[in-house]
């Protein structure tokens, strides 16, 4: 697995909730460091049954400008971006499905999740800056991606130049 977070990360925990109700800790880094973004591999692969739910939780530090961090922004928010100051957290997983059918189902689930995440991101951006044409275009495009064609029309009309 590949845990990833930036300067505000404090404590990262990755768990698997199995269908039988048990919870297995897969990774725990109690004192996260920006420099610990790397692959973590098990000596022996772990088998997780269908229906397992993976969760990654990241606790964050207070914005205090200490520890060699860049000056804090007035407000921290989730922001995927190319810079280390774009505070965010994510977890990459390497998995090996048992069959081609399982692999296809996994790929489809990832595509579905990604398109829903694109909608959520675009909605947030359009709420925060509704007068920015690029945000409205992104929102309309995200709605089209998930088949919400009627919902796509208003933001695309707002984005259209006069």
Secondary structure, 3 states (H helix, E strand, C coil): CEEEECCCEEEEEEEEECCCCCEEEEEEECCCCHHHCCECCCCCCCCCCCCCEEEEEEEECCCCCCCCCCCCCCCCCCCCCCCCCCCCEEEECCCCCCCHHHHHHHHHHHHHHHHHHHHHHHHHHHHHCCCCHHHHHHHHHHHHHCCCHHHHHHHHHHHCCC
